[in-house]
Amino acid sequence: MFSTDLARWVPEVGWANALSTSGTNPAKSVENTSVPLIMVPNPPDRQWFRRRLLTWYRANGRDLPWRVTADPYHILVSEVMLQQTQVDRVLPKYHEWLGRYPTFEALASAEEADVVRTWYPLGYNIRPRRLQTIAREAVARFDGRLPDDEATLRSFKGIGAYTAGAVMSFAFGKRAAILDTNVARVLFRIFVGKGDIRAHAMKRHLWDVSRAVLPHRHVFDFNQGLMDFGATLCSARRPKCLICPMTSKCKAYPFNPEHEH
């Protein structure tokens, strides 16, 4: 079990962004009478987790087109498409979209009706409209580019904490934490084990954990690995615990779904 230091998904309007805080005191990250005090993992446990996750990802990571580009626009498109949509549905649309709107300028100048039609059948049609709003703002304010700092990225309507972290780490190589549904599930199971994963206080705590375990190097691989680990191994209903490299210290092992409520 871990020792402690004194103890994709949802759209950007969801909890993963609304509840992210900066400079949070870990000792107060879960302040709720229904949630026990939980602290971020200590340095040796962080290092253990980083090594195991990176080793697993380099052997098992998925080959996806947005992982072979550093173009901030391409990465933003992929992140918005992947909100509440499975990878296999996004892949063909990602290529079609970039063929039709290869740059922020092309998307910004397009007719909204055409943009929504091109998005079909991914659903949640607020997403292409938000993406076009971001494109128009990038053209108007930043000469068709995305800025590389969190505060400015989050000033765009439609870019919340998760998407800002994804763009910063995947496009700009910056040390930025992420937390979507898959990442939250992985961190909750390994470092917490029991409780209401949907509770606001727990979600704030999981942001603290994500920031704490983030390495100073190999951030791209680490964050991609977190997402792949949750999507393919530590899945919501049928986690593959028998082949998981984390079981020796996982606080949710053996898996019991009743512990996540």
C-alpha positions as CSV (number, residue, x, y, z in Angstrom):
1,M,0.0,0.0,0.0
2,F,1.1,3.6,-0.5
3,S,2.4,5.6,2.3
4,T,1.2,9.3,2.5
5,D,2.4,12.7,3.4
6,L,0.3,13.4,6.4
7,A,-2.2,11.3,4.4
8,R,-12.2,12.7,-21.5
9,W,-15.6,12.6,-20.9
10,V,-17.1,15.6,-20.1
11,P,-17.2,18.9,-21.9
12,E,-15.2,21.8,-20.5
13,V,-18.1,23.1,-18.5
14,G,-17.9,19.9,-16.4
15,W,-16.3,19.3,-13.1
16,A,-12.8,18.6,-14.4
17,N,-12.4,22.3,-15.2
18,A,-14.8,24.1,-12.9
19,L,-13.2,22.5,-9.8
20,S,-9.5,22.8,-10.7
21,T,-7.6,25.1,-8.3
22,S,-4.1,26.4,-8.3
23,G,-1.9,26.6,-5.3
24,T,-4.2,24.3,-3.3
25,N,-2.9,23.2,0.1
26,P,-2.9,19.4,-0.1
27,A,-3.8,19.2,3.5
28,K,-7.1,21.0,2.8
29,S,-7.8,19.5,-0.6
30,V,-10.7,17.4,0.7
31,E,-12.6,19.5,3.0
32,N,-16.0,17.9,3.4
33,T,-17.5,16.3,6.4
34,S,-18.5,13.3,4.3
35,V,-14.9,12.8,2.9
36,P,-12.0,11.8,5.1
37,L,-8.8,13.8,5.0
38,I,-6.6,12.4,2.2
39,M,-3.1,13.6,1.4
40,V,-1.1,13.5,-1.8
41,P,1.3,10.6,-2.3
42,N,4.8,11.0,-0.9
43,P,7.9,11.4,-3.2
44,P,9.0,7.7,-3.2
45,D,5.4,6.6,-4.2
46,R,5.2,9.3,-6.9
47,Q,8.5,8.1,-8.3
48,W,7.3,4.5,-8.2
49,F,4.1,5.4,-10.0
50,R,5.9,7.5,-12.7
51,R,8.4,4.7,-13.5
52,R,5.7,2.0,-13.8
53,L,3.3,4.2,-15.9
54,L,6.0,5.3,-18.3
55,T,7.3,1.7,-18.7
56,W,3.7,0.5,-19.4
57,Y,2.9,3.3,-21.8
58,R,6.1,2.8,-23.9
59,A,5.1,-0.8,-24.4
60,N,1.4,-0.4,-24.7
61,G,0.5,3.1,-25.8
62,R,-1.9,3.5,-28.7
63,D,-0.7,4.8,-32.1
64,L,-2.8,7.9,-32.6
65,P,-2.3,10.7,-35.2
66,W,-2.5,13.5,-32.7
67,R,0.5,12.0,-30.9
68,V,2.8,12.6,-33.8
69,T,2.2,16.3,-34.1
70,A,3.1,19.3,-32.0
71,D,0.6,21.6,-33.9
72,P,-1.5,23.2,-31.1
73,Y,-4.5,23.5,-33.4
74,H,-4.4,19.8,-34.3
75,I,-4.1,18.9,-30.7
76,L,-6.9,21.2,-29.7
77,V,-9.2,19.6,-32.3
78,S,-8.4,16.1,-31.1
79,E,-9.1,17.1,-27.5
80,V,-12.4,18.7,-28.2
81,M,-13.5,15.8,-30.4
82,L,-12.5,13.3,-27.7
83,Q,-14.8,14.9,-25.1
84,Q,-17.5,12.2,-24.5
85,T,-16.6,10.4,-27.8
86,Q,-14.7,7.2,-28.2
87,V,-11.3,7.2,-30.1
88,D,-12.5,4.9,-32.9
89,R,-15.3,7.3,-33.8
90,V,-13.0,10.3,-33.6
91,L,-10.2,9.0,-35.9
92,P,-12.0,9.3,-39.3
93,K,-13.5,12.6,-38.3
94,Y,-10.2,14.1,-37.2
95,H,-8.7,13.5,-40.6
96,E,-11.7,14.8,-42.4
97,W,-11.9,17.9,-40.2
98,L,-8.2,18.8,-40.8
99,G,-8.6,18.2,-44.5
100,R,-11.4,20.7,-44.6
101,Y,-10.2,23.2,-41.9
102,P,-6.4,22.8,-41.7
103,T,-5.8,26.0,-39.8
104,F,-7.4,28.3,-37.3
105,E,-7.8,30.8,-40.1
106,A,-9.7,28.3,-42.3
107,L,-12.0,27.4,-39.4
108,A,-12.5,31.0,-38.4
109,S,-13.7,32.0,-41.8
110,A,-16.0,29.1,-42.4
111,E,-19.8,29.3,-42.2
112,E,-21.1,28.0,-38.9
113,A,-23.6,25.7,-40.6
114,D,-20.9,24.1,-42.6
115,V,-18.8,23.6,-39.5
116,V,-21.6,21.8,-37.7
117,R,-22.3,19.7,-40.7
118,T,-18.7,18.6,-41.0
119,W,-18.8,17.6,-37.3
120,Y,-21.6,15.2,-37.9
121,P,-22.1,12.5,-36.5
122,L,-20.0,13.1,-33.4
123,G,-22.9,14.8,-31.6
124,Y,-22.8,17.4,-28.8
125,N,-22.9,20.2,-31.4
126,I,-21.9,22.9,-29.0
127,R,-18.4,21.5,-29.5
128,P,-17.8,22.6,-33.1
129,R,-19.3,26.0,-32.3
130,R,-16.9,26.4,-29.4
131,L,-14.0,25.3,-31.5
132,Q,-14.9,27.9,-34.1
133,T,-15.2,30.6,-31.4
134,I,-11.7,29.7,-30.2
135,A,-10.4,29.8,-33.8
136,R,-11.8,33.3,-34.3
137,E,-10.4,34.5,-31.1
138,A,-7.0,33.0,-31.9
139,V,-7.0,34.8,-35.3
140,A,-8.2,38.1,-33.8
141,R,-5.9,38.2,-30.8
142,F,-2.9,36.0,-31.5
143,D,-2.3,36.0,-35.3
144,G,-3.9,32.6,-35.7
145,R,-1.9,30.9,-32.9
146,L,-2.6,29.5,-29.4
147,P,-0.7,31.0,-26.5
148,D,1.3,28.6,-24.4
149,D,0.5,29.7,-20.9
150,E,-2.4,28.5,-18.7
151,A,-3.9,31.9,-17.8
152,T,-4.2,33.0,-21.4
153,L,-5.4,29.7,-22.7
154,R,-8.2,29.6,-20.1
155,S,-9.3,33.1,-21.1
156,F,-10.7,31.5,-24.2
157,K,-14.3,30.6,-23.9
158,G,-14.4,26.8,-24.2
159,I,-10.9,26.0,-22.9
160,G,-11.0,24.8,-19.3
161,A,-8.4,23.3,-17.0
162,Y,-8.2,19.9,-18.7
163,T,-7.9,21.2,-22.2
164,A,-5.4,23.9,-21.2
165,G,-3.2,21.2,-19.5
166,A,-3.5,19.0,-22.6
167,V,-2.5,21.7,-25.0
168,M,0.4,22.9,-22.8
169,S,1.9,19.4,-22.3
170,F,1.2,17.9,-25.7
171,A,1.8,20.9,-28.0
172,F,4.3,23.0,-26.0
173,G,6.0,20.4,-23.9
174,K,5.2,22.2,-20.6
175,R,4.8,20.6,-17.2
176,A,1.0,20.8,-16.9
177,A,-1.3,18.4,-15.1
178,I,-4.5,17.0,-16.7
179,L,-7.6,15.4,-15.2
180,D,-10.4,13.9,-17.3
181,T,-12.7,10.9,-16.5
182,N,-10.0,8.3,-17.3
183,V,-7.2,10.0,-15.4
184,A,-9.4,10.7,-12.4
185,R,-10.4,7.0,-12.2
186,V,-6.8,5.8,-12.4
187,L,-5.6,8.2,-9.7
188,F,-8.6,7.5,-7.5
189,R,-8.1,3.8,-7.5
190,I,-4.4,3.8,-7.1
191,F,-4.0,6.5,-4.5
192,V,-7.4,6.7,-2.7
193,G,-9.3,3.5,-3.1
194,K,-12.6,4.3,-1.4
195,G,-15.0,7.2,-1.5
196,D,-17.3,9.1,-3.8
197,I,-15.2,9.8,-6.9
198,R,-17.9,12.2,-8.1
199,A,-17.8,14.4,-4.9
200,H,-16.6,17.9,-5.5
201,A,-14.0,17.6,-2.7
202,M,-12.7,14.4,-4.1
203,K,-12.3,15.9,-7.6
204,R,-10.4,18.8,-6.2
205,H,-8.1,16.3,-4.4
206,L,-7.5,14.4,-7.6
207,W,-6.3,17.5,-9.3
208,D,-3.8,17.9,-6.4
209,V,-2.7,14.2,-6.9
210,S,-2.4,14.8,-10.7
211,R,-0.1,17.8,-10.1
212,A,1.9,15.9,-7.4
213,V,2.7,12.8,-9.5
214,L,3.5,14.7,-12.7
215,P,7.2,14.3,-13.5
216,H,9.5,17.1,-14.5
217,R,10.6,15.2,-17.6
218,H,8.7,13.0,-20.1
219,V,5.5,14.9,-19.4
220,F,4.1,14.2,-22.9
221,D,4.4,10.4,-22.4
222,F,3.3,10.5,-18.8
223,N,0.0,12.4,-19.5
224,Q,-0.7,10.3,-22.6
225,G,0.0,7.2,-20.5
226,L,-2.4,8.2,-17.8
227,M,-5.2,8.6,-20.4
228,D,-4.4,5.3,-22.2
229,F,-4.1,3.4,-18.8
230,G,-7.6,4.5,-17.9
231,A,-9.0,3.9,-21.3
232,T,-7.6,0.4,-22.0
233,L,-6.5,-1.2,-18.7
234,C,-8.1,0.6,-15.7
235,S,-11.5,0.8,-17.3
236,A,-14.6,1.8,-15.5
237,R,-16.5,-1.5,-15.3
238,R,-14.0,-4.2,-16.1
239,P,-10.5,-3.2,-15.1
240,K,-7.8,-5.7,-16.1
241,C,-6.3,-6.0,-12.7
242,L,-4.6,-9.4,-13.4
243,I,-2.2,-7.7,-15.8
244,C,-2.0,-4.3,-14.1
245,P,1.5,-3.2,-13.1
246,M,0.1,-1.2,-10.2
247,T,-1.6,-3.9,-8.2
248,S,1.1,-4.2,-5.5
249,K,0.3,-0.7,-4.3
250,C,-3.2,0.0,-5.7
251,K,-5.6,1.0,-2.9
252,A,-8.6,-0.3,-4.9
253,Y,-7.2,-3.8,-5.4
254,P,-8.9,-6.2,-5.4
255,F,-11.5,-4.1,-7.4
256,N,-14.9,-3.6,-5.9
257,P,-17.2,-1.2,-7.7
258,E,-19.1,-0.5,-4.5
259,H,-16.0,1.4,-3.1
260,E,-16.5,4.1,-5.8
261,H,-19.7,5.5,-4.4
